[in-house]
Amino acid sequence: MTQNCAGCADFQEKSGQLSKIIAKYKDTQGALIPVLHEAQELFGYLPLEVQRQIAQELDIPLAEVYGVVSFYTQFSINPKGKYQINVCMGTACYVKGASEILDKFRTRLSIDVGECTDDQKFSLDACRCIGACGLAPVVTINDEVYGKLTADEVDDILDKYEDR
């Protein structure tokens, strides 16, 4: 569920802050990546309006900005929830049932990969490998790591976060 950031109440204020971020890097070689990182930190994601502003103010094509945003997995064009769930789909996790765990999150939250719940509490993503193969299958929620999971444990984990 992508939101139109131009409709955000504080978009104009954040747009001004983004201009200051861009100005800080404008004359730096390779400015795009650090600008995108700080823009995502500011907005929570990188909607088209933000990408367009970055392209205009760095004087680079929008296609170049979008190409970088869509290439690197740390950038998102969709809003993220307060609790960002990442299900590792690397080989070890996949073989040990990560797809069933991912399906359980999808069903319980009524969202798909790359989406955010309507209340902005949870977002769901699948990632390639988080480097914890010995704990496979692995899920991270923000900075917490859950290893050796089964689909049956998903409800208990989500219940813990819903109470926060």
DSSP file (Angstrom, degrees, kcal/mol; ACC not computed):
  #  RESIDUE AA STRUCTURE BP1 BP2  ACC     N-H-->O    O-->H-N    N-H-->O    O-->H-N    TCO  KAPPA ALPHA  PHI   PSI    X-CA   Y-CA   Z-CA
    1    1 A M              0   0    0      0, 0.0     2,-0.4     0, 0.0   115,-0.1   0.000 360.0 360.0 360.0  95.5    0.0    0.0    0.0
    2    2 A T        -     0   0    0     76,-0.1     2,-0.3   113,-0.0    76,-0.1  -0.645 360.0-148.1 -84.2 133.5    2.0    2.9   -1.2
    3    3 A Q        -     0   0    0     -2,-0.4     2,-0.9     2,-0.0     3,-0.1  -0.723  19.8-116.6 -98.3 151.2    1.1    6.3    0.1
    4    4 A N    >   -     0   0    0     -2,-0.3     3,-1.8     1,-0.2     4,-0.2  -0.784  23.3-160.0 -86.5 109.5    1.4    9.6   -1.8
    5    5 A C  G >  S+     0   0    0     -2,-0.9     3,-2.1     1,-0.3     6,-0.2   0.783  85.5  70.0 -65.3 -27.6    4.0   11.5    0.2
    6    6 A A  G 3  S+     0   0    0      1,-0.3    -1,-0.3    -3,-0.1     6,-0.1   0.763  96.4  56.4 -60.6 -22.1    2.9   14.8   -1.3
    7    7 A G  G <  S+     0   0    0     -3,-1.8    -1,-0.3     4,-0.1    -2,-0.2   0.535  81.4 114.4 -85.1  -7.7   -0.3   14.3    0.8
    8    8 A C  S X  S-     0   0    0     -3,-2.1     3,-1.4    -4,-0.2     4,-0.4  -0.398  71.4-131.6 -65.4 139.4    1.7   14.0    4.0
    9    9 A A  T 3  S+     0   0    0      1,-0.3     3,-0.3     2,-0.1     4,-0.2   0.855 106.4  37.9 -60.7 -35.8    1.0   16.8    6.4
   10   10 A D  T 3> S+     0   0    0      1,-0.2     4,-2.5     2,-0.1    -1,-0.3   0.176  82.1 109.4-103.8  19.3    4.7   17.4    7.0
   11   11 A F  H <> S+     0   0    0     -3,-1.4     4,-2.8     1,-0.2     5,-0.2   0.918  78.2  51.6 -61.5 -43.0    5.9   16.8    3.5
   12   12 A Q  H  > S+     0   0    0     -4,-0.4     4,-1.7    -3,-0.3    -1,-0.2   0.910 111.3  47.4 -61.5 -41.8    6.8   20.5    2.8
   13   13 A E  H  > S+     0   0    0      1,-0.2     4,-1.7     2,-0.2    -1,-0.2   0.935 114.7  45.8 -64.3 -45.7    8.8   20.7    6.0
   14   14 A K  H  X S+     0   0    0     -4,-2.5     4,-2.6     1,-0.2    -2,-0.2   0.847 107.4  58.9 -66.6 -33.4   10.7   17.5    5.3
   15   15 A S  H  X S+     0   0    0     -4,-2.8     4,-2.0    -5,-0.2    -1,-0.2   0.892 105.4  49.6 -62.3 -39.1   11.2   18.7    1.7
   16   16 A G  H  X S+     0   0    0     -4,-1.7     4,-1.5     2,-0.2    -1,-0.2   0.895 110.8  49.2 -65.0 -40.1   13.0   21.7    3.1
   17   17 A Q  H  X S+     0   0    0     -4,-1.7     4,-1.9     1,-0.2    -2,-0.2   0.885 108.7  53.8 -65.2 -38.3   15.1   19.5    5.3
   18   18 A L  H  X S+     0   0    0     -4,-2.6     4,-2.8     1,-0.2     5,-0.2   0.897 103.6  55.9 -63.2 -40.2   15.9   17.3    2.2
   19   19 A S  H  X S+     0   0    0     -4,-2.0     4,-2.4     1,-0.2    -1,-0.2   0.886 107.2  49.8 -58.7 -38.9   17.1   20.3    0.3
   20   20 A K  H  X S+     0   0    0     -4,-1.5     4,-1.7     2,-0.2    -1,-0.2   0.892 110.5  49.9 -67.3 -39.3   19.6   21.0    3.1
   21   21 A I  H  X S+     0   0    0     -4,-1.9     4,-1.1     2,-0.2    -2,-0.2   0.937 112.1  47.7 -62.5 -46.7   20.8   17.4    3.0
   22   22 A I  H >X S+     0   0    0     -4,-2.8     4,-1.6     1,-0.2     3,-0.7   0.909 109.2  53.5 -62.0 -42.9   21.2   17.6   -0.8
   23   23 A A  H 3< S+     0   0    0     -4,-2.4     4,-0.4     1,-0.2    -1,-0.2   0.860 103.1  58.7 -60.5 -35.5   23.1   20.9   -0.5
   24   24 A K  H 3< S+     0   0    0     -4,-1.7    -1,-0.2     1,-0.2    -2,-0.2   0.837 120.0  27.1 -62.4 -33.4   25.5   19.3    2.0
   25   25 A Y  H X< S+     0   0    0     -4,-1.1     3,-2.9    -3,-0.7    -2,-0.2   0.511  88.8 107.1-105.9  -8.1   26.5   16.7   -0.6
   26   26 A K  T 3< S+     0   0    0     -4,-1.6     5,-0.1     1,-0.3    -2,-0.1   0.787  86.5  39.0 -49.2 -41.3   25.9   18.5   -3.9
   27   27 A D  T 3  S+     0   0    0     -4,-0.4     2,-0.4    -3,-0.1    -1,-0.3   0.214  95.8 105.6 -96.6  16.4   29.6   19.0   -4.8
   28   28 A T  S X  S-     0   0    0     -3,-2.9     3,-1.1     1,-0.0     2,-0.2  -0.814  76.7-115.7 -99.8 133.9   30.7   15.6   -3.5
   29   29 A Q  T 3  S+     0   0    0     -2,-0.4    -2,-0.1     1,-0.3    -1,-0.0  -0.464 103.7  16.2 -61.2 133.0   31.6   12.8   -5.9
   30   30 A G  T 3  S+     0   0    0     -2,-0.2     3,-0.5     1,-0.1    -1,-0.3   0.834  79.8 153.2  71.8  33.7   29.2   10.0   -5.4
   31   31 A A    <>  +     0   0    0     -3,-1.1     4,-2.2     1,-0.2     5,-0.2   0.755  52.1  77.1 -66.6 -26.1   26.6   12.1   -3.5
   32   32 A L  H  > S+     0   0    0      1,-0.2     4,-2.8     2,-0.2     5,-0.2   0.899  90.8  49.8 -58.6 -47.9   23.6   10.1   -4.5
   33   33 A I  H  > S+     0   0    0     -3,-0.5     4,-2.4     1,-0.2    -1,-0.2   0.946 113.7  43.6 -61.3 -51.5   24.0    7.2   -2.1
   34   34 A P  H  > S+     0   0    0      0, 0.0     4,-2.3     0, 0.0    -1,-0.2   0.885 114.3  51.9 -63.7 -34.2   24.5    9.3    1.1
   35   35 A V  H  X S+     0   0    0     -4,-2.2     4,-2.6     2,-0.2    -2,-0.2   0.930 110.1  48.8 -63.8 -44.4   21.7   11.6    0.0
   36   36 A L  H  X S+     0   0    0     -4,-2.8     4,-2.5    -5,-0.2     5,-0.2   0.902 110.3  51.5 -62.8 -41.0   19.4    8.6   -0.4
   37   37 A H  H  X S+     0   0    0     -4,-2.4     4,-2.0    -5,-0.2    -1,-0.2   0.948 114.2  42.3 -60.6 -48.6   20.4    7.2    2.9
   38   38 A E  H  X S+     0   0    0     -4,-2.3     4,-2.0     1,-0.2    -2,-0.2   0.859 113.3  53.2 -69.6 -34.1   19.6   10.4    4.7
   39   39 A A  H  X S+     0   0    0     -4,-2.6     4,-2.9     2,-0.2     5,-0.4   0.908 109.6  48.1 -65.6 -41.0   16.4   11.0    2.7
   40   40 A Q  H  X S+     0   0    0     -4,-2.5     4,-2.6     1,-0.2    -2,-0.2   0.880 110.3  51.8 -67.4 -36.5   15.2    7.5    3.7
   41   41 A E  H  < S+     0   0    0     -4,-2.0    -1,-0.2    -5,-0.2    -2,-0.2   0.894 114.2  44.7 -63.6 -38.5   16.0    8.2    7.3
   42   42 A L  H  < S+     0   0    0     -4,-2.0    -2,-0.2     1,-0.1    -1,-0.2   0.928 127.8  25.1 -70.7 -47.8   14.0   11.5    7.1
   43   43 A F  H  < S-     0   0    0     -4,-2.9    -3,-0.2     2,-0.2    -2,-0.2   0.677  98.4-123.7 -94.4 -20.4   11.0   10.1    5.2
   44   44 A G  S  < S+     0   0    0     -4,-2.6     2,-0.3    -5,-0.4    36,-0.2   0.196  88.2  17.5  92.7 -16.5   11.1    6.5    6.3
   45   45 A Y  S    S-     0   0    0     -6,-0.3    -2,-0.2    34,-0.1    32,-0.2  -0.926  85.9-101.2-167.4-178.9   11.1    5.4    2.6
   46   46 A L        -     0   0    0     30,-3.4    -6,-0.1    -2,-0.3     5,-0.0  -0.680  39.0-176.8-123.1  77.4   11.8    6.9   -0.8
   47   47 A P    >>  -     0   0    0      0, 0.0     4,-2.2     0, 0.0     3,-0.7  -0.195  44.3 -98.3 -67.4 166.6    8.6    7.7   -2.6
   48   48 A L  H 3> S+     0   0    0      1,-0.3     4,-2.9     2,-0.2     5,-0.2   0.854 122.4  58.5 -55.7 -39.5    8.6    9.1   -6.2
   49   49 A E  H 3> S+     0   0    0      1,-0.2     4,-1.9     2,-0.2    -1,-0.3   0.890 108.6  45.4 -59.9 -39.3    8.2   12.7   -5.0
   50   50 A V  H <> S+     0   0    0     -3,-0.7     4,-2.4     2,-0.2    -1,-0.2   0.915 112.7  50.0 -70.3 -43.9   11.4   12.4   -2.9
   51   51 A Q  H  X S+     0   0    0     -4,-2.2     4,-2.6     1,-0.2    -2,-0.2   0.901 109.9  52.2 -60.3 -40.6   13.3   10.7   -5.7
   52   52 A R  H  X S+     0   0    0     -4,-2.9     4,-2.5    -5,-0.2    -1,-0.2   0.918 109.4  48.6 -62.8 -44.2   12.2   13.5   -8.1
   53   53 A Q  H  X S+     0   0    0     -4,-1.9     4,-2.7     2,-0.2     5,-0.2   0.913 111.7  49.8 -62.9 -42.5   13.4   16.2   -5.7
   54   54 A I  H  X S+     0   0    0     -4,-2.4     4,-2.2     2,-0.2     5,-0.2   0.933 111.4  48.9 -61.4 -46.2   16.8   14.5   -5.3
   55   55 A A  H  X>S+     0   0    0     -4,-2.6     5,-2.3     1,-0.2     4,-0.8   0.930 114.0  45.9 -59.5 -46.6   17.2   14.2   -9.1
   56   56 A Q  H  <5S+     0   0    0     -4,-2.5     3,-0.4     1,-0.2    -2,-0.2   0.932 116.2  43.5 -63.5 -46.8   16.3   17.8   -9.7
   57   57 A E  H  <5S+     0   0    0     -4,-2.7    -1,-0.2     1,-0.2    -2,-0.2   0.750 118.2  43.6 -77.8 -23.2   18.5   19.2   -7.0
   58   58 A L  H  <5S-     0   0    0     -4,-2.2    -1,-0.2    -5,-0.2    -2,-0.2   0.499 108.0-128.1 -92.0  -5.6   21.5   17.0   -7.8
   59   59 A D  T  <5 +     0   0    0     -4,-0.8    -3,-0.2    -3,-0.4    -4,-0.1   0.933  65.5 125.5  57.4  50.5   20.9   17.6  -11.5
   60   60 A I      < -     0   0    0     -5,-2.3    -1,-0.2    -6,-0.2    -2,-0.2  -0.922  69.0 -84.7-130.5 158.4   20.9   14.0  -12.5
   61   61 A P    >>  -     0   0    0      0, 0.0     4,-1.6     0, 0.0     3,-0.7  -0.330  28.5-129.8 -65.1 143.1   18.2   12.0  -14.3
   62   62 A L  H 3> S+     0   0    0      1,-0.2     4,-3.0     2,-0.2     5,-0.3   0.858 109.3  62.2 -57.5 -36.1   15.3   10.6  -12.3
   63   63 A A  H 3> S+     0   0    0      1,-0.2     4,-2.2     2,-0.2    -1,-0.2   0.853 101.2  51.8 -60.9 -34.6   16.0    7.2  -14.0
   64   64 A E  H <> S+     0   0    0     -3,-0.7     4,-1.8     2,-0.2    -1,-0.2   0.919 111.1  46.6 -67.9 -43.1   19.5    7.2  -12.4
   65   65 A V  H  X S+     0   0    0     -4,-1.6     4,-2.6     1,-0.2    -2,-0.2   0.956 114.9  46.1 -62.2 -50.1   18.0    7.9   -8.9
   66   66 A Y  H  X S+     0   0    0     -4,-3.0     4,-2.9     1,-0.2     5,-0.2   0.876 108.5  57.4 -61.8 -37.4   15.3    5.2   -9.4
   67   67 A G  H  X S+     0   0    0     -4,-2.2     4,-1.1    -5,-0.3    -1,-0.2   0.898 110.6  42.6 -60.0 -41.9   17.9    2.8  -10.7
   68   68 A V  H  X S+     0   0    0     -4,-1.8     4,-2.1     2,-0.2    -2,-0.2   0.922 114.7  50.4 -70.7 -44.5   20.0    3.1   -7.5
   69   69 A V  H  < S+     0   0    0     -4,-2.6     6,-0.3     1,-0.2    -2,-0.2   0.906 115.0  43.1 -60.3 -42.7   16.9    2.9   -5.3
   70   70 A S  H  < S+     0   0    0     -4,-2.9    -1,-0.2    -5,-0.2    -2,-0.2   0.708 113.0  53.4 -79.6 -18.6   15.6   -0.2   -7.0
   71   71 A F  H  < S+     0   0    0     -4,-1.1     2,-0.4    -5,-0.2    -2,-0.2   0.917  98.8  64.1 -80.5 -46.0   19.0   -1.9   -7.1
   72   72 A Y  S >< S-     0   0    0     -4,-2.1     3,-1.4     1,-0.1    -1,-0.1  -0.679  70.9-148.7 -88.8 128.6   20.0   -1.7   -3.5
   73   73 A T  T 3  S+     0   0    0     -2,-0.4    -1,-0.1     1,-0.3    -4,-0.0   0.677  91.3  70.1 -70.8 -17.0   17.8   -3.6   -1.0
   74   74 A Q  T 3  S+     0   0    0      2,-0.0     2,-0.4     0, 0.0    -1,-0.3   0.658  89.2  76.6 -75.8 -11.3   18.4   -1.2    1.8
   75   75 A F    <   -     0   0    0     -3,-1.4     2,-0.4    -6,-0.3   -38,-0.1  -0.784  66.5-165.1 -98.7 143.5   16.3    1.4    0.0
   76   76 A S        -     0   0    0     -2,-0.4   -30,-3.4     1,-0.1     4,-0.1  -0.985  25.1-167.1-131.1 137.8   12.6    1.2   -0.1
   77   77 A I  S    S+     0   0    0     -2,-0.4   -29,-0.2   -32,-0.2   -32,-0.1   0.398  79.2  71.3 -96.3   0.5    9.9    2.9   -2.2
   78   78 A N  S    S-     0   0    0    -76,-0.1   -32,-0.1   -34,-0.1   -76,-0.1  -0.873  94.8 -97.8-115.3 149.2    7.2    1.7    0.2
   79   79 A P        -     0   0    0      0, 0.0     2,-0.3     0, 0.0   -34,-0.1  -0.282  37.4-137.9 -61.4 149.8    6.5    2.9    3.7
   80   80 A K        -     0   0    0    -36,-0.2    36,-0.1    -4,-0.1     4,-0.1  -0.837  13.8-121.9-110.0 149.5    8.0    0.8    6.5
   81   81 A G        -     0   0    0     -2,-0.3    40,-0.3     2,-0.2    41,-0.2  -0.286  29.6-103.3 -81.9 170.6    6.2   -0.1    9.7
   82   82 A K  S    S+     0   0    0     38,-2.0     2,-0.6     1,-0.2    40,-0.2   0.869 120.5  44.7 -58.4 -37.1    7.3    0.6   13.3
   83   83 A Y  E    S-a  122   0A   0     38,-3.0    40,-2.0    37,-0.1     2,-0.8  -0.942  81.7-158.5-113.6 111.8    8.3   -3.0   13.3
   84   84 A Q  E     -a  123   0A   0     -2,-0.6    58,-2.2    38,-0.2     2,-0.5  -0.803   7.6-159.7 -96.6 110.5   10.2   -4.1   10.2
   85   85 A I  E     -aB 124 141A   0     38,-2.9    40,-2.4    -2,-0.8     2,-0.5  -0.774   8.7-174.7 -93.6 126.8   10.0   -7.8    9.7
   86   86 A N  E     -aB 125 140A   0     54,-3.0    54,-2.6    -2,-0.5     2,-0.6  -0.984   8.2-161.1-122.2 120.8   12.6   -9.4    7.5
   87   87 A V  E     -aB 126 139A   0     38,-2.6    40,-2.1    -2,-0.5     2,-0.3  -0.899  22.0-129.6-100.9 120.2   12.3  -13.1    6.7
   88   88 A C  E     -a  127   0A   0     50,-2.3    40,-0.2    -2,-0.6    50,-0.2  -0.528  25.7-179.8 -71.4 128.0   15.6  -14.6    5.4
   89   89 A M        +     0   0    0     38,-3.3    39,-0.2    -2,-0.3    40,-0.2   0.089  33.9 133.9-115.2  20.5   15.1  -16.5    2.2
   90   90 A G  S  > S-     0   0    0     37,-0.2     4,-3.3     1,-0.1     5,-0.3  -0.141  75.3 -91.5 -61.7 168.7   18.8  -17.5    1.8
   91   91 A T  H  > S+     0   0    0      1,-0.2     4,-2.7     2,-0.2     5,-0.2   0.900 124.5  46.6 -54.6 -51.1   19.4  -21.1    0.9
   92   92 A A  H  > S+     0   0    0      1,-0.2     4,-1.3     2,-0.2    -1,-0.2   0.914 117.8  43.4 -61.6 -42.7   19.8  -22.5    4.5
   93   93 A C  H  4>S+     0   0    0      2,-0.2     5,-2.1     1,-0.2    -2,-0.2   0.910 113.6  51.1 -69.1 -41.8   16.7  -20.7    5.7
   94   94 A Y  H ><5S+     0   0    0     -4,-3.3     3,-1.7     1,-0.2     5,-0.4   0.931 109.1  50.2 -61.1 -46.1   14.7  -21.6    2.6
   95   95 A V  H 3<5S+     0   0    0     -4,-2.7    -1,-0.2     1,-0.3    -2,-0.2   0.817 109.5  52.9 -62.4 -30.7   15.5  -25.3    2.9
   96   96 A K  T 3<5S-     0   0    0     -4,-1.3    -1,-0.3    -5,-0.2    -2,-0.2   0.210 132.6 -81.3 -95.5  16.1   14.5  -25.2    6.6
   97   97 A G  T X>5S+     0   0    0     -3,-1.7     4,-1.6    53,-0.1     3,-0.6   0.674  76.7 143.0 105.1  18.2   11.1  -23.8    6.0
   98   98 A A  H 3><S+     0   0    0     -5,-2.1     4,-2.8     1,-0.2     5,-0.2   0.837  73.6  59.9 -60.7 -32.5   11.4  -20.0    5.6
   99   99 A S  H 3> S+     0   0    0     -5,-0.4     4,-2.3     1,-0.2    -1,-0.2   0.878 104.6  49.3 -66.2 -35.1    8.7  -19.9    2.9
  100  100 A E  H <> S+     0   0    0     -3,-0.6     4,-1.9     2,-0.2    -1,-0.2   0.885 111.7  49.4 -67.9 -37.9    6.1  -21.3    5.4
  101  101 A I  H  X S+     0   0    0     -4,-1.6     4,-2.1     2,-0.2    -2,-0.2   0.924 110.9  49.5 -65.3 -44.6    7.2  -18.7    7.9
  102  102 A L  H  X S+     0   0    0     -4,-2.8     4,-2.5     1,-0.2    -2,-0.2   0.916 109.8  51.4 -60.7 -43.7    6.8  -16.0    5.4
  103  103 A D  H  X S+     0   0    0     -4,-2.3     4,-2.6     1,-0.2    -1,-0.2   0.879 107.6  53.0 -61.0 -38.3    3.4  -17.3    4.4
  104  104 A K  H  X S+     0   0    0     -4,-1.9     4,-2.6     2,-0.2     5,-0.2   0.911 109.6  47.7 -65.5 -42.0    2.3  -17.3    8.1
  105  105 A F  H  X S+     0   0    0     -4,-2.1     4,-2.6     2,-0.2     6,-0.3   0.928 112.0  51.1 -61.9 -45.1    3.4  -13.6    8.4
  106  106 A R  H  X>S+     0   0    0     -4,-2.5     4,-1.5     1,-0.2     5,-1.1   0.935 114.2  43.4 -56.6 -48.3    1.5  -12.7    5.2
  107  107 A T  H  <5S+     0   0    0     -4,-2.6    -2,-0.2     2,-0.2    -1,-0.2   0.939 115.8  46.1 -65.5 -48.8   -1.7  -14.4    6.4
  108  108 A R  H  <5S+     0   0    0     -4,-2.6    -1,-0.2     1,-0.2    -2,-0.2   0.888 122.2  35.7 -64.5 -39.9   -1.6  -13.1   10.0
  109  109 A L  H  <5S-     0   0    0     -4,-2.6    -1,-0.2    -5,-0.2    -2,-0.2   0.593  98.8-133.2 -90.8 -11.4   -0.8   -9.5    8.9
  110  110 A S  T  <5 +     0   0    0     -4,-1.5     2,-0.3    -5,-0.3    -3,-0.2   0.871  69.9 108.1  57.3  39.6   -2.9   -9.5    5.7
  111  111 A I      < -     0   0    0     -5,-1.1    -1,-0.2    -6,-0.3     2,-0.2  -0.920  61.0-132.0-136.1 164.3   -0.1   -7.9    3.8
  112  112 A D    >   -     0   0    0     -2,-0.3     3,-2.0     1,-0.1    12,-0.4  -0.606  48.0 -65.1-108.3 174.0    2.4   -9.1    1.1
  113  113 A V  T 3  S+     0   0    0      1,-0.3    12,-0.2    -2,-0.2    -1,-0.1  -0.352 124.7  24.8 -57.8 134.3    6.1   -8.7    0.9
  114  114 A G  T 3  S+     0   0    0     10,-3.6    -1,-0.3     1,-0.3     2,-0.2   0.428 104.0 108.9  88.8   0.4    7.0   -5.0    0.5
  115  115 A E    <   -     0   0    0     -3,-2.0     9,-2.0     9,-0.5     2,-0.4  -0.614  55.8-142.9-109.4 169.4    3.8   -3.8    2.1
  116  116 A C  B     -C  123   0A   0      7,-0.2     7,-0.2    -2,-0.2    -4,-0.1  -0.961  28.3-104.7-128.7 143.6    2.9   -2.2    5.4
  117  117 A T    >   -     0   0    0      5,-3.0     3,-2.3    -2,-0.4    -7,-0.1  -0.296  36.0-109.7 -65.1 155.6   -0.1   -2.7    7.6
  118  118 A D  T 3  S+     0   0    0      1,-0.3    -1,-0.1     2,-0.1    -2,-0.0   0.813 120.5  53.6 -57.4 -32.3   -2.7    0.0    7.5
  119  119 A D  T 3  S-     0   0    0      3,-0.1    -1,-0.3     1,-0.0    -2,-0.1   0.413 110.0-124.3 -84.3   3.8   -1.9    1.1   11.1
  120  120 A Q  S <  S+     0   0    0     -3,-2.3   -38,-2.0     2,-0.2    -2,-0.1   0.682  79.4 118.1  63.3  20.0    1.8    1.4   10.0
  121  121 A K  S    S+     0   0    0    -40,-0.3   -38,-3.0     1,-0.2     2,-0.4   0.884  71.6  27.6 -83.7 -40.2    2.8   -1.0   12.8
  122  122 A F  E     -a   83   0A   0    -40,-0.2    -5,-3.0   -41,-0.2     2,-0.3  -0.957  55.6-175.7-127.6 141.6    4.3   -3.8   10.7
  123  123 A S  E     -aC  84 116A   0    -40,-2.0   -38,-2.9    -2,-0.4     2,-0.4  -0.965  17.2-146.2-127.1 152.3    6.0   -4.1    7.4
  124  124 A L  E     +a   85   0A   0     -9,-2.0   -10,-3.6   -12,-0.4    -9,-0.5  -0.966  22.1 163.8-125.9 129.0    7.1   -7.3    5.8
  125  125 A D  E     -a   86   0A   0    -40,-2.4   -38,-2.6    -2,-0.4     2,-0.4  -0.964  27.2-140.7-137.7 156.2   10.1   -8.0    3.6
  126  126 A A  E     -a   87   0A   0     -2,-0.3     2,-0.3   -40,-0.2   -38,-0.2  -0.957  24.1-168.8-112.3 136.2   12.1  -11.0    2.4
  127  127 A C  E     -a   88   0A   0    -40,-2.1   -38,-3.3    -2,-0.4   -37,-0.2  -0.807  25.2-122.9-123.7 167.0   15.8  -10.8    2.2
  128  128 A R  S    S-     0   0    0     -2,-0.3     2,-0.3     1,-0.3    -1,-0.1   0.989  80.9 -21.7 -76.2 -62.8   18.5  -12.9    0.7
  129  129 A C        -     0   0    0    -40,-0.2    -1,-0.3   -39,-0.1   -41,-0.0  -0.953  40.7-170.6-154.5 129.6   20.9  -13.8    3.6
  130  130 A I        -     0   0    0     -2,-0.3    -1,-0.1    -3,-0.1    -2,-0.0   0.414  53.1-110.6-101.7   1.9   21.5  -12.2    6.9
  131  131 A G  S    S+     0   0    0      1,-0.1     3,-0.2     2,-0.0    -2,-0.0   0.740  89.6 109.2  81.1  23.7   24.6  -14.3    7.7
  132  132 A A    >   +     0   0    0      1,-0.1     3,-2.3     2,-0.1     4,-0.2  -0.299  28.8 146.1-121.7  47.6   23.0  -16.3   10.5
  133  133 A C  G >   +     0   0    0      1,-0.3     3,-1.5     2,-0.2    -1,-0.1   0.773  65.5  64.5 -59.7 -29.6   22.8  -19.6    8.7
  134  134 A G  G 3  S+     0   0    0      1,-0.3    -1,-0.3    -3,-0.2    -2,-0.1   0.678 104.5  47.7 -67.5 -16.3   23.5  -21.7   11.8
  135  135 A L  G <  S-     0   0    0     -3,-2.3    13,-4.3    12,-0.0    14,-0.3   0.274  98.0-171.3-103.3   8.5   20.2  -20.3   13.2
  136  136 A A    <   +     0   0    0     -3,-1.5   -43,-0.1    11,-0.2     2,-0.1  -0.115  61.1  44.1 -55.6 143.0   18.2  -21.1   10.1
  137  137 A P  S    S-     0   0    0      0, 0.0    12,-1.8     0, 0.0     2,-0.4   0.598  85.6-178.5 -78.6 146.4   15.4  -20.3    9.5
  138  138 A V        -     0   0    0    -50,-0.2   -50,-2.3     9,-0.2     2,-0.4  -0.885  16.9-176.9-120.6 141.3   15.9  -16.7   10.7
  139  139 A V  E     -BD  87 146A   0      7,-2.4     7,-3.1    -2,-0.4     2,-0.4  -0.992  10.2-157.7-129.7 138.9   13.6  -13.7   11.0
  140  140 A T  E     -BD  86 145A   0    -54,-2.6   -54,-3.0    -2,-0.4     2,-0.5  -0.950   6.2-167.9-114.4 142.3   14.6  -10.2   12.2
  141  141 A I  E >  S-BD  85 144A   0      3,-2.3     3,-2.5    -2,-0.4     2,-0.3  -0.957  71.9 -52.1-125.7 110.3   12.2   -7.6   13.6
  142  142 A N  T 3  S-     0   0    0    -58,-2.2   -59,-0.1    -2,-0.5   -56,-0.1  -0.467 124.8 -20.0  52.2-116.7   14.1   -4.4   13.7
  143  143 A D  T 3  S+     0   0    0     -2,-0.3     2,-0.4    -3,-0.1    -1,-0.3   0.394 115.6 101.3 -99.9   4.1   17.2   -5.3   15.6
  144  144 A E  E <   -D  141   0A   0     -3,-2.5    -3,-2.3     2,-0.0     2,-0.5  -0.738  58.9-150.9 -92.7 137.3   15.9   -8.5   17.2
  145  145 A V  E     -D  140   0A   0     -2,-0.4     2,-0.5    -5,-0.2    -5,-0.2  -0.902   8.2-168.0-110.2 131.8   16.9  -11.9   15.7
  146  146 A Y  E     -D  139   0A   0     -7,-3.1    -7,-2.4    -2,-0.5     3,-0.3  -0.975  16.9-175.9-119.4 117.4   14.7  -14.9   15.9
  147  147 A G        +     0   0    0     -2,-0.5   -11,-0.2    -9,-0.2    -9,-0.2  -0.711  54.8  24.2-116.7 165.6   16.3  -18.2   14.9
  148  148 A K  S    S+     0   0    0    -13,-4.3    -1,-0.2   -11,-0.3   -12,-0.2   0.879  86.6 172.3  52.4  43.7   15.4  -21.8   14.4
  149  149 A L        -     0   0    0    -12,-1.8     2,-0.3   -14,-0.3    -1,-0.2  -0.337  26.8-159.1 -82.6 159.3   11.8  -20.7   13.9
  150  150 A T    >   -     0   0    0     -2,-0.1     3,-1.6   -49,-0.1     4,-0.4  -0.913  34.9-111.2-126.6 160.8    8.8  -22.6   12.8
  151  151 A A  G >  S+     0   0    0     -2,-0.3     3,-1.2     1,-0.3     4,-0.4   0.810 115.4  66.8 -60.1 -29.4    5.6  -21.2   11.3
  152  152 A D  G 3  S+     0   0    0      1,-0.2     4,-0.4     2,-0.1    -1,-0.3   0.709  95.3  56.8 -65.6 -20.0    3.8  -22.1   14.6
  153  153 A E  G <> S+     0   0    0     -3,-1.6     4,-2.0     1,-0.2    -1,-0.2   0.598  83.3  85.1 -86.7 -11.8    5.9  -19.5   16.5
  154  154 A V  H <> S+     0   0    0     -3,-1.2     4,-2.8    -4,-0.4     5,-0.3   0.901  85.9  53.0 -60.1 -45.1    4.9  -16.6   14.3
  155  155 A D  H  > S+     0   0    0     -4,-0.4     4,-2.5    -3,-0.2    -1,-0.2   0.921 109.8  47.9 -58.7 -45.4    1.6  -15.8   16.2
  156  156 A D  H  > S+     0   0    0     -4,-0.4     4,-1.6     2,-0.2    -1,-0.2   0.894 112.4  49.6 -63.3 -40.1    3.4  -15.7   19.6
  157  157 A I  H  X S+     0   0    0     -4,-2.0     4,-1.2     1,-0.2    -2,-0.2   0.944 113.0  45.7 -64.5 -47.7    6.1  -13.4   18.2
  158  158 A L  H  X S+     0   0    0     -4,-2.8     4,-2.4     1,-0.2     3,-0.2   0.882 107.5  58.3 -64.7 -37.5    3.6  -11.0   16.6
  159  159 A D  H  X S+     0   0    0     -4,-2.5     4,-1.3    -5,-0.3    -1,-0.2   0.892 102.1  55.7 -57.6 -39.4    1.5  -11.0   19.8
  160  160 A K  H  < S+     0   0    0     -4,-1.6    -1,-0.2     1,-0.2    -2,-0.2   0.884 112.2  41.8 -61.1 -39.5    4.5   -9.7   21.7
  161  161 A Y  H >< S+     0   0    0     -4,-1.2     3,-1.2    -3,-0.2    -2,-0.2   0.805 107.2  60.1 -80.4 -30.1    4.9   -6.7   19.3
  162  162 A E  H 3< S+     0   0    0     -4,-2.4    -1,-0.2     1,-0.3    -2,-0.2   0.794 101.3  56.2 -68.1 -25.9    1.2   -6.0   19.2
  163  163 A D  T 3<        0   0    0     -4,-1.3    -1,-0.3     1,-0.2    -2,-0.2   0.546 360.0 360.0 -80.8  -7.4    1.2   -5.4   22.9
  164  164 A R    <         0   0    0     -3,-1.2    -1,-0.2    -4,-0.1    -2,-0.2   0.465 360.0 360.0 -84.8 360.0    3.9   -2.7   22.6
